[in-house]
């Protein structure tokens, strides 16, 4: 009973960890260029003023 019960929980946790890691990677990939553009805009404003 105990090994069969612990296996699905382990699988659930691993899938959850994989989902979190993949989501964070996707968010980083999406926000990296946005952050770069924001920094570039800030530097342009600093140079203009």
N, CA, C and O atoms as a GROMACS GRO file, in nm:
protein
  196
    1UNK      N    1   0.084  -0.121   0.000
    1UNK     CA    2   0.000   0.000   0.000
    1UNK      C    3   0.088   0.126   0.000
    1UNK      O    4   0.063   0.220  -0.076
    2UNK      N    5   0.187   0.128   0.085
    2UNK     CA    6   0.268   0.250   0.097
    2UNK      C    7   0.349   0.281  -0.030
    2UNK      O    8   0.350   0.397  -0.072
    3UNK      N    9   0.418   0.182  -0.094
    3UNK     CA   10   0.494   0.217  -0.214
    3UNK      C   11   0.406   0.264  -0.329
    3UNK      O   12   0.440   0.359  -0.399
    4UNK      N   13   0.291   0.197  -0.348
    4UNK     CA   14   0.200   0.236  -0.456
    4UNK      C   15   0.141   0.375  -0.429
    4UNK      O   16   0.104   0.447  -0.522
    5UNK      N   17   0.131   0.412  -0.301
    5UNK     CA   18   0.077   0.544  -0.267
    5UNK      C   19   0.183   0.653  -0.286
    5UNK      O   20   0.152   0.763  -0.330
    6UNK      N   21   0.308   0.621  -0.254
    6UNK     CA   22   0.414   0.722  -0.263
    6UNK      C   23   0.452   0.751  -0.408
    6UNK      O   24   0.496   0.862  -0.439
    7UNK      N   25   0.438   0.654  -0.497
    7UNK     CA   26   0.477   0.674  -0.637
    7UNK      C   27   0.397   0.784  -0.707
    7UNK      O   28   0.457   0.873  -0.767
    8UNK      N   29   0.263   0.782  -0.702
    8UNK     CA   30   0.188   0.889  -0.768
    8UNK      C   31   0.219   1.027  -0.712
    8UNK      O   32   0.226   1.125  -0.786
    9UNK      N   33   0.240   1.035  -0.581
    9UNK     CA   34   0.273   1.165  -0.520
    9UNK      C   35   0.406   1.214  -0.574
    9UNK      O   36   0.421   1.332  -0.605
   10UNK      N   37   0.504   1.122  -0.585
   10UNK     CA   38   0.633   1.160  -0.639
   10UNK      C   39   0.618   1.210  -0.782
   10UNK      O   40   0.676   1.312  -0.820
   11UNK      N   41   0.540   1.136  -0.861
   11UNK     CA   42   0.518   1.176  -1.000
   11UNK      C   43   0.451   1.312  -1.007
   11UNK      O   44   0.487   1.396  -1.090
   12UNK      N   45   0.354   1.335  -0.920
   12UNK     CA   46   0.285   1.464  -0.919
   12UNK      C   47   0.382   1.577  -0.887
   12UNK      O   48   0.382   1.681  -0.953
   13UNK      N   49   0.465   1.556  -0.785
   13UNK     CA   50   0.560   1.661  -0.747
   13UNK      C   51   0.659   1.687  -0.860
   13UNK      O   52   0.692   1.802  -0.887
   14UNK      N   53   0.707   1.581  -0.926
   14UNK     CA   54   0.803   1.601  -1.034
   14UNK      C   55   0.738   1.677  -1.150
   14UNK      O   56   0.800   1.767  -1.206
   15UNK      N   57   0.615   1.642  -1.185
   15UNK     CA   58   0.547   1.711  -1.294
   15UNK      C   59   0.522   1.857  -1.255
   15UNK      O   60   0.532   1.947  -1.339
   16UNK      N   61   0.490   1.880  -1.129
   16UNK     CA   62   0.467   2.017  -1.082
   16UNK      C   63   0.595   2.099  -1.092
   16UNK      O   64   0.594   2.214  -1.136
   17UNK      N   65   0.706   2.037  -1.048
   17UNK     CA   66   0.836   2.106  -1.055
   17UNK      C   67   0.872   2.137  -1.200
   17UNK      O   68   0.920   2.246  -1.231
   18UNK      N   69   0.848   2.040  -1.288
   18UNK     CA   70   0.879   2.061  -1.431
   18UNK      C   71   0.793   2.174  -1.487
   18UNK      O   72   0.841   2.257  -1.564
   19UNK      N   73   0.666   2.177  -1.448
   19UNK     CA   74   0.577   2.282  -1.496
   19UNK      C   75   0.623   2.419  -1.447
   19UNK      O   76   0.623   2.516  -1.523
   20UNK      N   77   0.661   2.427  -1.320
   20UNK     CA   78   0.706   2.554  -1.263
   20UNK      C   79   0.833   2.601  -1.333
   20UNK      O   80   0.845   2.719  -1.369
   21UNK      N   81   0.928   2.509  -1.353
   21UNK     CA   82   1.054   2.546  -1.417
   21UNK      C   83   1.030   2.592  -1.560
   21UNK      O   84   1.086   2.692  -1.605
   22UNK      N   85   0.946   2.518  -1.632
   22UNK     CA   86   0.918   2.555  -1.772
   22UNK      C   87   0.846   2.690  -1.779
   22UNK      O   88   0.876   2.772  -1.866
   23UNK      N   89   0.752   2.713  -1.688
   23UNK     CA   90   0.679   2.840  -1.687
   23UNK      C   91   0.773   2.956  -1.655
   23UNK      O   92   0.763   3.063  -1.716
   24UNK      N   93   0.864   2.935  -1.558
   24UNK     CA   94   0.959   3.041  -1.524
   24UNK      C   95   1.052   3.069  -1.641
   24UNK      O   96   1.085   3.184  -1.668
   25UNK      N   97   1.094   2.963  -1.712
   25UNK     CA   98   1.182   2.982  -1.828
   25UNK      C   99   1.110   3.059  -1.937
   25UNK      O  100   1.167   3.147  -2.000
   26UNK      N  101   0.983   3.025  -1.959
   26UNK     CA  102   0.905   3.094  -2.062
   26UNK      C  103   0.886   3.241  -2.024
   26UNK      O  104   0.899   3.330  -2.108
   27UNK      N  105   0.856   3.265  -1.897
   27UNK     CA  106   0.838   3.403  -1.851
   27UNK      C  107   0.967   3.482  -1.866
   27UNK      O  108   0.965   3.598  -1.909
   28UNK      N  109   1.080   3.420  -1.831
   28UNK     CA  110   1.209   3.486  -1.845
   28UNK      C  111   1.238   3.516  -1.992
   28UNK      O  112   1.287   3.624  -2.025
   29UNK      N  113   1.207   3.421  -2.080
   29UNK     CA  114   1.230   3.442  -2.223
   29UNK      C  115   1.141   3.555  -2.276
   29UNK      O  116   1.183   3.630  -2.364
   30UNK      N  117   1.020   3.566  -2.222
   30UNK     CA  118   0.927   3.670  -2.267
   30UNK      C  119   0.969   3.807  -2.212
   30UNK      O  120   0.966   3.907  -2.284
   31UNK      N  121   1.009   3.810  -2.085
   31UNK     CA  122   1.036   3.938  -2.020
   31UNK      C  123   1.178   3.988  -2.040
   31UNK      O  124   1.207   4.104  -2.012
   32UNK      N  125   1.270   3.901  -2.088
   32UNK     CA  126   1.408   3.945  -2.107
   32UNK      C  127   1.417   4.057  -2.211
   32UNK      O  128   1.475   4.161  -2.182
   33UNK      N  129   1.362   4.039  -2.333
   33UNK     CA  130   1.366   4.147  -2.432
   33UNK      C  131   1.289   4.270  -2.386
   33UNK      O  132   1.329   4.383  -2.415
   34UNK      N  133   1.178   4.248  -2.314
   34UNK     CA  134   1.101   4.362  -2.263
   34UNK      C  135   1.186   4.441  -2.165
   34UNK      O  136   1.186   4.564  -2.167
   35UNK      N  137   1.257   4.369  -2.077
   35UNK     CA  138   1.344   4.436  -1.980
   35UNK      C  139   1.456   4.510  -2.052
   35UNK      O  140   1.491   4.622  -2.015
   36UNK      N  141   1.513   4.447  -2.155
   36UNK     CA  142   1.620   4.511  -2.231
   36UNK      C  143   1.568   4.638  -2.299
   36UNK      O  144   1.636   4.740  -2.299
   37UNK      N  145   1.448   4.630  -2.356
   37UNK     CA  146   1.389   4.748  -2.420
   37UNK      C  147   1.363   4.858  -2.318
   37UNK      O  148   1.384   4.976  -2.345
   38UNK      N  149   1.315   4.818  -2.199
   38UNK     CA  150   1.288   4.915  -2.094
   38UNK      C  151   1.417   4.985  -2.052
   38UNK      O  152   1.419   5.107  -2.035
   39UNK      N  153   1.525   4.906  -2.034
   39UNK     CA  154   1.654   4.964  -1.995
   39UNK      C  155   1.705   5.056  -2.106
   39UNK      O  156   1.760   5.163  -2.079
   40UNK      N  157   1.686   5.013  -2.232
   40UNK     CA  158   1.731   5.095  -2.345
   40UNK      C  159   1.653   5.226  -2.349
   40UNK      O  160   1.711   5.332  -2.375
   41UNK      N  161   1.522   5.219  -2.323
   41UNK     CA  162   1.441   5.340  -2.323
   41UNK      C  163   1.485   5.434  -2.211
   41UNK      O  164   1.492   5.555  -2.229
   42UNK      N  165   1.515   5.376  -2.094
   42UNK     CA  166   1.562   5.458  -1.982
   42UNK      C  167   1.693   5.526  -2.016
   42UNK      O  168   1.711   5.644  -1.985
   43UNK      N  169   1.786   5.453  -2.078
   43UNK     CA  170   1.915   5.513  -2.114
   43UNK      C  171   1.895   5.622  -2.218
   43UNK      O  172   1.962   5.725  -2.213
   44UNK      N  173   1.803   5.602  -2.313
   44UNK     CA  174   1.775   5.704  -2.414
   44UNK      C  175   1.719   5.829  -2.349
   44UNK      O  176   1.758   5.941  -2.384
   45UNK      N  177   1.628   5.812  -2.254
   45UNK     CA  178   1.571   5.926  -2.184
   45UNK      C  179   1.680   6.000  -2.106
   45UNK      O  180   1.684   6.123  -2.104
   46UNK      N  181   1.768   5.922  -2.044
   46UNK     CA  182   1.878   5.984  -1.968
   46UNK      C  183   1.969   6.063  -2.061
   46UNK      O  184   2.016   6.171  -2.025
   47UNK      N  185   1.994   6.009  -2.181
   47UNK     CA  186   2.082   6.079  -2.276
   47UNK      C  187   2.013   6.204  -2.331
   47UNK      O  188   2.078   6.305  -2.357
   48UNK      N  189   1.880   6.197  -2.349
   48UNK     CA  190   1.808   6.310  -2.407
   48UNK      C  191   1.802   6.425  -2.307
   48UNK      O  192   1.819   6.542  -2.344
   49UNK      N  193   1.777   6.393  -2.179
   49UNK     CA  194   1.760   6.499  -2.080
   49UNK      C  195   1.887   6.529  -2.000
   49UNK      O  196   1.886   6.616  -1.914
   0.00000   0.00000   0.00000
